[in-house]
């Protein structure tokens, strides 16, 4: 309680500080979590190849993991909104998501490794909709673009550090299993910070800023148009395991450099998320169109270029991922009432995941037959999303 002889802060100032603190806490959780699973994902393509998987198998495993994972997000979002047990579902999802990674150290067959990779995606699916719904409450006070961008920047900081740790261990030990085992440390740290956040902010919905609330019983038509555009982007975006598989197979990038390439992409992802988050709060979803046009060029650069050109391609890949993980999530908070955001994020992620799976499976099959066809589909699908995004209302805050 504030002493009588001291000036007291307004409720708005306190809430703003608490909202920022909550976003940062969840960002730190994501930082350690991304150190864990993005560190592993930086080498899962070559790891599967070393265990005997084909290019088609790598594409299907990566895509199927996303399909199952994003499909679970629809269920998780609906359950979160109905039960209001956002924290319990989030914690359970993180536990599954993070513990699957160090277990990869015990995998001796590519089928076992694939099952653990899918389990990791399922855990991420369970925790994302309730976490994003909780994050949106604080984001509404800070600016949704900036808040989701800040969270993504912290998230991707971990995604930079994780692959670097894997690269160092792989260089020293020359065993993928040792790289996976060391990731148990950031996994434990992520769960510890998550429990602390739960203790400090048991009801994050109270951080929601006062203001006009959307009350429509139906989601706006623009939301469905938006989902269509996002599905096209997801279908055309090549998952990194297939890119890493290509680097390993063609020797375009030395084995020890593959996780470093991924780390560079994640660093650019973090910076792009902050920049595009700010721009989104000012100009709305129109910012997505030029970003998608630019980032779609990653496909010809990574699959046709040499070492330096492929690195440029990974930089563009990171820019696109930064927009997808910040602005695309922030847009949902702008369009959907707060009591339905868990379900909306679940549906958003389910559509995204289905499109990602179908696209990844097709891209993996195309890789085994024609790299030019892979590039044509990747670029073409993303280009088709641009006219839809340009027709969305500005949705200024």
N, C-alpha and C positions, 0 to 999 in steps of 0.2 A: 504494500500500500504506500502511496506517495505521501511524504510528510507534508503538514499543512503549510510550512514556510517555504516549500519548494514548488517551482512551477511544474504543473502536471502536463503530460503529453496528451494530445487529443486521441480519441479512440481510433481515428483514421490513421494517425501516425504510427500507433502501436500495431495496428493491423497490417499496415504496409511493411513494417519491419518484420513482423512474424511471417507474413506471406513470403518475403524474400528469404528468410531463414529456412522456411519449409522447402522452398524450391531448391535451395542450396543443399539441404540435407539429402533430399531425394537425388540430387545431382551427384553427391558424393557416393551414395549407394550405387548409382549407375556407373560411376567412375571405376569403382572396384569390381563391379559385376562385368563391365566391358573388358577390364584387364583380364578377367577370367575367360569368358567365352569368345571374345574377339581374338585374344591371344591364341586360343585353340583353333578358331576358324581360319586364322591366317595360314595354317598348314594342313588343314583337314583334307584338302584336295590332293596334295602330294602324299599325305599319309595313306589315304585310300588307295592311291596308285601304287604305293610301296607294298600294300597288302594284296594287290592283284586286281583292283577294280578297273573297269574300262571307263572311257569318257562318257558313254551313255549312262553307266551306273552312277558316276559322280553327279551328272546332271539330274538324274532321277532322284537320288538320295537328297541332294540339296533342295530340289523343288518339292519333293514329298514332305521333307521336314518342314518347309514353309507352309505347305498346304495343311498338314495336320495341326501345326502350330497356330496358324492364323484361323483355322476353323474352330479350334478351341477358344479363341478369343471371343467369338460370337457367343458361345455358351457362357464363358466367364463373365462377359459384360452383362448378359441378361441376369445371371445369378447375382451379380454384384448389385444391380439396381433393385432386384426384388428382396434380397436379404439385408442389404445395406452393410454387409460385412466386408467392406472394402479392404480393411487392413488384414484380416485373416486370410483372405484369398490372395492378396498380394504377397504376404510372407510365405505361404505355401508354394506359390509359383516360383519365387526366388530360390527357395530351398531346392526344388527339383532342377531348375535351370542351372544352378551353380554346381551342385554336387555331381552332375553327370559328366562334367569336364574332367576332373582329376581321374575319374574311373576309366577314361580313355587310355590311361597308362597301362591298364590291364588287358586291353583288347588285343587279341592275337590274330583275328580274322576280320576282313573288311565288313562282313555282315554284322559282327558285334559292334564294331566302331560306328557303323551306320545307325544301329539301333540306339546307341548312346547319343549320337548327334541329333536324332529325331527326338529323344527324350529331353534334351537340352532345349530344343525349339518348343516343345510342349510346355515346359516350365515357364519359358518366356511368354508364351501365349496366355497362360493362366494369370500371370501377374500384370500384364500390360494394361488391359482395359480398366481395372479398378485403380491402378496407379495413375494412369492418365486422367481419370475422372477426378481423383483427389488433387492432382497437380493443376487441373483446370480451375479449381476453386481459388487457389492462390494466384494463378495466372491472370484471372479476371481483374485483380487489383493492380497488378504490375504491368499489364499489357500482354495479351496472349502470345503474340509473336515473340516479344522479348523474353518472356518467361520460358516458353518452350525452347527458344533458341539458347538461352542460358543453360537450361537443363541438358540440351543436346551437346553443348560445348563441353560441359563437365563429363558427360557420358563419353564423348569421343576422345577426351584427354586420356581416359582409361584405355580406349581402343588404340591409341598411339603407343602407350606404355606396354600394354600386354604383348603385342607382336614383337616389340623390341626385346622384352624378356625372353620370349620364345626363341628369337634369333640368337641371343647370347648363349642360352643353354644349348641350343642345337649346334652352335659353332664349337662349344666346349666339349659336349658329350656325344654329338653325332647320333642321337637317338630321340625320335619323336616322343617316346614314352616318358623320358625325363622332363621334357618340356611341359607335358600335360600335368605331371605330378607336382611341379613347383607352383602351379596355378591354384592349388588348394589354399595357399596363403591369402591372396586377394578375395577368394570366395568367402572365407571366414570373416574377413574384415567387412565385406559388403553386408553380410547378414547381421553383424554386430551393430553397424550404423543404422540399418533398417529398424532393428528393435528399439534403438534409442529414439529414432524419429517417431515410432509408434507411441512411446511413452510420453514424449513431449507434446505431440499433436494427435490425441486420440480422435478428435472430431475436426478434420481439416475443412469440412464444408462451412464451418463458421468463419473461415477466412474469405469467403466469397464477398466481393464488394457489393454494396447496396446500389441498386439501379433498376431500370426496367428489365423485367424477366420475360423471356419468351414463354408463351403459354399454349401455343398451338398443339392440338391433339395429334396432328400429323406432321411428319418431318417435311420441310420445304422441298419443292421439286428441284431446286438448285442443288440440294444435297445428293439426289440421285444422279444428276448430271455430273456432279463432282466425282462421285464414286466411279462412274464410267471412265472418266479421264484418268483417274488414279489407277484403275485396272489396266488401261493401255500402257501406262508408264511402267507398272510392275511387270507386265508380260514381256516387255522389251528389255528390261534391265538384267544384264548377265550377272549371275551370282559369282562372288569372288572365288569359291572353290573351283569353278570351271576355268576362270581366268588363270588361277594358280596352276591348275592341271596343264593348261596350255604352255605356261612358262616352263614347267618342269619337262614336259614332253619335247618341246622344241629347243630347250636350252637357251631360250631368249634371255632369261634371267637366271643367274646362278641360284642354286638351292638356298643358300644362306641369305640371299637378298630378297627372296619372295616375301617373308614376313616384314621386311623393311619397306618394301613397296606398299604393302597393306597399311603399315604404320603411317607412311606419308599421306596416303589417301584419307586415313582417319583424322589426321591433323588438319588437313584441308577441310574435311567434313565439319570439324568443330568451328573453324573460323567462318565457314560459309553459313552455318546455322545461326551464329550471332548476327552476321550482316543481313541475311535474308529475314530473320525474325524482326529486326528493326524496320526494314523496308516493308514488310507485310503489315505492320501496325499503321503505316502511313499510306500505302497505296492499295492494300488488299491483295487478292489472289492473282492479279495481273502479273505480279512479279514471277510467278511460276513459269509462265510461257517462255520468256527468254532464257531462263535457267535450264529448262528441259531441252530447248534447241541447242544450247551450248554443250550440255553434258552428254547428249546423245552421241557426240562424236568420239566418246571414249572407245566404242566398239572397234572401228577401223584402226585406231591408233594402237590399242593393246593387242589385237590379233594379227595385225599386219606389220607393225613396226618393230624396230630393234630395241635395244636396251633403253636408250634415251627417249625414243618416241613412245615406247610402252609406259615409261614413267610419266610422261605428259598425259597419256590416256588415263592412267590411274588418278592423276590430279583431277581431271574432269569427272571421273567416276565418283571421286570424293565430294565434288561440288554438288552433283546430283543427289547423293545420299544425304548431304547436309540439308538440302531443301526438303527431301522426303520425310526426314525424321523430325523436322522442326515446323516448317510452314504448313505442311500437309496435315499434321496433327493439330496445329493451332486453329486451322480452318474449321475443324469439327466443333471446337468450343464456341466459335462465333455463330454457328448455324443451329445448334441444338440446345434446348432447355437443359438446365443443370441436372434435373432429376432423371433425365434420360441419356446422359452422356456415357454412362457405362455401356448401355446397349448400343449407342451410336458408335462408340469406339470399337466395340466388338464387331459390329457389322462392317465398319470401315476396314478393319484388319482382316476380316474373313474374306471380303471381296479382294483386297490387296493380295492376300495369301493364295487364294484360288488362282488369280491371274498370274502370280509369281510361279506357282507350281506348273501350270500349263505352259507358261513361257519357258521356264527352266528345262522342263522335260523336252520341249521342242528344240530349244537351243542346244541341249546336249546331243540330241540326235543329229541336228544339222552340223554340229562340230565334227562328228565322225564321218560326214559325207561331203560337206562344202562349207568352208569358213566364210566364203563370200555370201552364201545364203544366210548364214548366221548373222553376219553384219547387216545385211539388207533387212531382215526381220526386226532386229534390235532397233535400228535407226527408224525404220518405217512405223513401228508401233508407237514409239514415243512422239514422232511427228504428228500422228493422228490425234494425240491428246491435246495438242496446242489449241486448235479451234474451239474445243469444248471449254477449256479453261478461260479463253478470252470472252466467252459468252456468260460467264458467271457474274453475278452482281458483285460490286466492290466489297461489300460487307465490312465497311469501315467501322471501327469501334467508336 
